[in-house]
Amino acid sequence: MENNQDILKDLNPEQKKAAEHTNGPLLIVAGAGTGKTTVITRRIAHLMMDKAVKGNEIL
C-alpha cells in the first residue's frame, strides 16, 4: 500500500490542503474538471491511513 505522501504528491497546494483537512466537514466547490473527486478520494485515503478512521465511519 502506498504511504500518505505518495497519495498526496500529485495534488496542487489547494487540493492538498483540502485532502489533509481533518477538523470536521469540508465543502469543496469548484468547476468541472478541477479535481474534486480526486481530492475527495485522497482525503478518504488520508483519513484511513494517517488518522486510523475506519471506512464505515466516513460519510
C-alpha positions as CSV (number, residue, x, y, z in Angstrom):
1,M,0.0,0.0,0.0
2,E,1.2,3.5,-0.8
3,N,2.2,5.8,2.0
4,N,0.3,9.1,2.6
5,Q,2.9,11.3,0.9
6,D,2.6,9.2,-2.3
7,I,-1.2,9.6,-2.2
8,L,-1.0,13.4,-1.9
9,K,2.1,14.1,-4.1
10,D,0.1,14.8,-7.3
11,L,-2.2,17.4,-5.7
12,N,-1.7,21.1,-6.1
13,P,-1.4,23.2,-2.8
14,E,-5.1,23.9,-2.6
15,Q,-6.1,20.3,-3.2
16,K,-3.5,19.1,-0.7
17,K,-4.8,21.4,1.9
18,A,-8.4,20.1,1.4
19,A,-7.2,16.5,1.4
20,E,-5.4,16.9,4.7
21,H,-8.3,18.8,6.4
22,T,-9.4,16.7,9.4
23,N,-11.3,19.2,11.6
24,G,-14.9,18.5,10.8
25,P,-16.8,18.6,7.5
26,L,-15.4,20.2,4.4
27,L,-17.3,21.7,1.4
28,I,-15.5,21.5,-1.9
29,V,-16.8,23.9,-4.6
30,A,-15.1,24.1,-7.9
31,G,-15.7,23.9,-11.6
32,A,-15.8,20.9,-13.9
33,G,-12.5,19.1,-14.3
34,T,-10.8,20.7,-11.4
35,G,-10.1,17.5,-9.4
36,K,-13.0,17.5,-6.8
37,T,-13.4,13.7,-7.0
38,T,-9.6,13.2,-6.7
39,V,-9.5,15.4,-3.6
40,I,-12.4,13.5,-2.0
41,T,-10.9,10.1,-2.6
42,R,-7.4,11.2,-1.5
43,R,-9.0,12.8,1.6
44,I,-10.7,9.5,2.5
45,A,-7.4,7.6,2.0
46,H,-5.6,10.1,4.2
47,L,-8.2,9.7,6.9
48,M,-8.0,5.9,6.8
49,M,-4.2,5.7,6.6
50,D,-2.9,8.5,8.8
51,K,-5.8,9.1,11.2
52,A,-6.9,5.5,11.6
53,V,-10.5,6.3,10.6
54,K,-12.5,3.2,9.6
55,G,-14.2,3.2,6.3
56,N,-17.6,2.7,7.9
57,E,-17.0,5.9,9.9
58,I,-16.8,8.1,6.8
59,L,-20.0,9.7,5.4
